[in-house]
Amino acid sequence: MKKEDLRALFEKNMQFFMSIPAFVWIMIFFYVPLMTILGRSFFVRSRVTFVPSPSLENYATFFDCTYFTIINRSLLLALITAVACLLIAYPVAYFIARHVKTGKNILLFLVMLPFSVNMLIQAYSWFFMLGKTGIINTLLLNLGIISQPLHLLNTSGAVYVCVIYCYVPFMILPLYTALEKIDARFIEASLDLGANWLQTFGRVIIPLSLPGISTGFFLVFIPAFGEFVIPALLGGGKQMYASSLISYYFLTTRNLALGSAFTLLSSAIVLFVAYVIYSWLKKIRS
Amino acid sequence: MNINMKSFCLPLFVTLFFLFLYVPIIVLILYSFNASTMPYEWKGFTTMWYKQLFASKEAWQALSNSLIVSTVSVFLSVTMAVLVVYNGFERLNRFFVFFYGTLVIPEIVLAVGLLGFFSLFSVSLGLATLIAGHTLLGLGYAVPIVHSRFCELERHLTEASLDLGATRSQTFFRVIFPLLMPSVFAASLLVFVISLDDFLIAFFCAGAETQTLPLYIFSVVRSGGSPMVNALSTIMIFVGALIVSFIALLQARKVVTIV
């Protein structure tokens, strides 16, 4: 009897029951964990009784300048990476979008191909470029520019180069899309009306590609802030970045409350900075 | 000056850019054939690292873990995505925005969130927790892909089929699913690649005993690297490139649109 009822209920609402697993999954494994982080960050476990009690102590801990140095370092990494990617990607995207007649798709495909390579492998490949007997040192030694191999690995320079290397394809695609859309007549008109190429570039092409610039900027800026693998492998573990500190709390000291608070604090800061940059870009646009 | 800059500087810059993009990868591949045991010195051609890799128990174990996790995650996320798109399209459409959340949040937040959640309920970490995480990642890609394809389908196909007396499940299997097939295929490939490549969620949610391919590579590279990892990387680069070329081909033929 009861089974029959259940069956009838199920058949009546089958459409609903079939559509909930995906929602349940994303709730349980995404939204609830996010809430868990939020909740945990406001509790402190007593050192004696291990009973958690609500407190703001976790956040108070971070008003120590070491933590801000770490967040600053990650922000700087994200900012410089985004700007460098923009400077590198812009001419390339411009060339593919406006100068290549045939084979555009092949060039775009070649830009995106390294994207399919695991970031760990990309980071590992820089060992061979930057090592003591790596490609760059060998090249410079043979050219006679240096007499001693340079110390390149395990420096923040190595981290920067590799992060830029890994994120540049993120920037090219939105820039390409924006640049390809620009009507060639605007450029011709500007040149006809007496502007030189540089003026046309600064006053016509760049403003018209601003949507692509801002999309690309955030596609690089936010993940670069949370980059974990590259500093861990190429940074030599000397300098902590935001993600290294998060993993330190969660995996090494297993202080989840402090880790949660730091995760939220750094996410909030990066989103705030992103928002400020976004409104600034928007202001230029109008 | 103008002509010079356009016809000379720009192509030169683009060429340098492609060198920057490809030289590290090519060097990595070359060193997988290096006879020296020291990782950075060239001593002649060998395939011994590949033989060693194929003899390594640890690497095979990591591969099998990776394949289990990826296959199960693909199956779960794509099945749930198709079900939710087909059944929830009319009434739950405005809630689909929930599925984009995972794409906005930095992956490390996702990973520590899962870890914190599992530890809250004292779930022991292993393949199952990893599958939970990767299925979550997969949903974030599979739902939008299948959803966009479903939106392109003509509404009256379903109605016609239902009007002509087919049940909802018959309509699904005979009409809708065959039409969704290209997007299901593309979503499966993409989720498979993402799961196979994922490091962060594995690093936080796999526990100490379970190793996937990226975790294996990370642990070896961290302890100085080995030409065996070059060999493994080379294989992974070619497999990845093959899959991505395949997706690009599908996209070029307009069989499927991703994102």
Chai-1 contact restraints between the chains, C-beta under 6 A:
chainA,res_idxA,chainB,res_idxB,connection_type,confidence,min_distance_angstrom,max_distance_angstrom,comment,restraint_id
A,Q15,B,N87,contact,1.0,0.0,6.0,A-B,restraint_1
A,M18,B,L83,contact,1.0,0.0,6.0,A-B,restraint_2
A,M18,B,N87,contact,1.0,0.0,6.0,A-B,restraint_3
A,S19,B,V84,contact,1.0,0.0,6.0,A-B,restraint_4
A,S19,B,N87,contact,1.0,0.0,6.0,A-B,restraint_5
A,S19,B,G88,contact,1.0,0.0,6.0,A-B,restraint_6
A,S19,B,L92,contact,1.0,0.0,6.0,A-B,restraint_7
A,P21,B,M80,contact,1.0,0.0,6.0,A-B,restraint_8
A,A22,B,M80,contact,1.0,0.0,6.0,A-B,restraint_9
A,A22,B,V84,contact,1.0,0.0,6.0,A-B,restraint_10
A,I26,B,F98,contact,1.0,0.0,6.0,A-B,restraint_11
A,I26,B,L139,contact,1.0,0.0,6.0,A-B,restraint_12
A,F29,B,A132,contact,1.0,0.0,6.0,A-B,restraint_13
A,F29,B,L136,contact,1.0,0.0,6.0,A-B,restraint_14
A,F30,B,T102,contact,1.0,0.0,6.0,A-B,restraint_15
A,F30,B,L136,contact,1.0,0.0,6.0,A-B,restraint_16
A,P33,B,G113,contact,1.0,0.0,6.0,A-B,restraint_17
A,P33,B,L114,contact,1.0,0.0,6.0,A-B,restraint_18
A,P33,B,F117,contact,1.0,0.0,6.0,A-B,restraint_19
A,L34,B,G113,contact,1.0,0.0,6.0,A-B,restraint_20
A,T36,B,G116,contact,1.0,0.0,6.0,A-B,restraint_21
A,T36,B,F117,contact,1.0,0.0,6.0,A-B,restraint_22
A,T36,B,L120,contact,1.0,0.0,6.0,A-B,restraint_23
A,I37,B,G113,contact,1.0,0.0,6.0,A-B,restraint_24
A,I37,B,G116,contact,1.0,0.0,6.0,A-B,restraint_25
A,P91,B,F13,contact,1.0,0.0,6.0,A-B,restraint_26
A,V92,B,V14,contact,1.0,0.0,6.0,A-B,restraint_27
A,V92,B,F17,contact,1.0,0.0,6.0,A-B,restraint_28
A,F95,B,L10,contact,1.0,0.0,6.0,A-B,restraint_29
A,F95,B,V14,contact,1.0,0.0,6.0,A-B,restraint_30
A,F109,B,A248,contact,1.0,0.0,6.0,A-B,restraint_31
A,P114,B,L21,contact,1.0,0.0,6.0,A-B,restraint_32
A,S116,B,G240,contact,1.0,0.0,6.0,A-B,restraint_33
A,S116,B,A241,contact,1.0,0.0,6.0,A-B,restraint_34
A,S116,B,V244,contact,1.0,0.0,6.0,A-B,restraint_35
A,V117,B,I237,contact,1.0,0.0,6.0,A-B,restraint_36
A,N118,B,D197,contact,1.0,0.0,6.0,A-B,restraint_37
A,L120,B,F199,contact,1.0,0.0,6.0,A-B,restraint_38
A,L120,B,P214,contact,1.0,0.0,6.0,A-B,restraint_39
A,L120,B,I217,contact,1.0,0.0,6.0,A-B,restraint_40
A,L120,B,F218,contact,1.0,0.0,6.0,A-B,restraint_41
A,I121,B,S233,contact,1.0,0.0,6.0,A-B,restraint_42
A,Y124,B,V221,contact,1.0,0.0,6.0,A-B,restraint_43
A,S125,B,P24,contact,1.0,0.0,6.0,A-B,restraint_44
A,S125,B,I25,contact,1.0,0.0,6.0,A-B,restraint_45
A,S125,B,L28,contact,1.0,0.0,6.0,A-B,restraint_46
A,W126,B,P24,contact,1.0,0.0,6.0,A-B,restraint_47
A,F127,B,G225,contact,1.0,0.0,6.0,A-B,restraint_48
A,F128,B,V27,contact,1.0,0.0,6.0,A-B,restraint_49
A,F128,B,L28,contact,1.0,0.0,6.0,A-B,restraint_50
A,F128,B,Y31,contact,1.0,0.0,6.0,A-B,restraint_51
A,M129,B,P24,contact,1.0,0.0,6.0,A-B,restraint_52
A,G131,B,Y40,contact,1.0,0.0,6.0,A-B,restraint_53
A,T133,B,Y40,contact,1.0,0.0,6.0,A-B,restraint_54
A,T133,B,E41,contact,1.0,0.0,6.0,A-B,restraint_55
A,G134,B,Y40,contact,1.0,0.0,6.0,A-B,restraint_56
A,I135,B,V27,contact,1.0,0.0,6.0,A-B,restraint_57
A,W197,B,N2,contact,1.0,0.0,6.0,A-B,restraint_58
A,G226,B,P106,contact,1.0,0.0,6.0,A-B,restraint_59
A,G226,B,I108,contact,1.0,0.0,6.0,A-B,restraint_60
A,F228,B,I108,contact,1.0,0.0,6.0,A-B,restraint_61
A,V229,B,F199,contact,1.0,0.0,6.0,A-B,restraint_62
A,L233,B,V221,contact,1.0,0.0,6.0,A-B,restraint_63
A,S243,B,I108,contact,1.0,0.0,6.0,A-B,restraint_64
A,I246,B,V112,contact,1.0,0.0,6.0,A-B,restraint_65
A,F250,B,V112,contact,1.0,0.0,6.0,A-B,restraint_66
A,F250,B,L115,contact,1.0,0.0,6.0,A-B,restraint_67
A,L256,B,G116,contact,1.0,0.0,6.0,A-B,restraint_68
A,T263,B,V109,contact,1.0,0.0,6.0,A-B,restraint_69
A,T263,B,V112,contact,1.0,0.0,6.0,A-B,restraint_70
A,S267,B,V109,contact,1.0,0.0,6.0,A-B,restraint_71
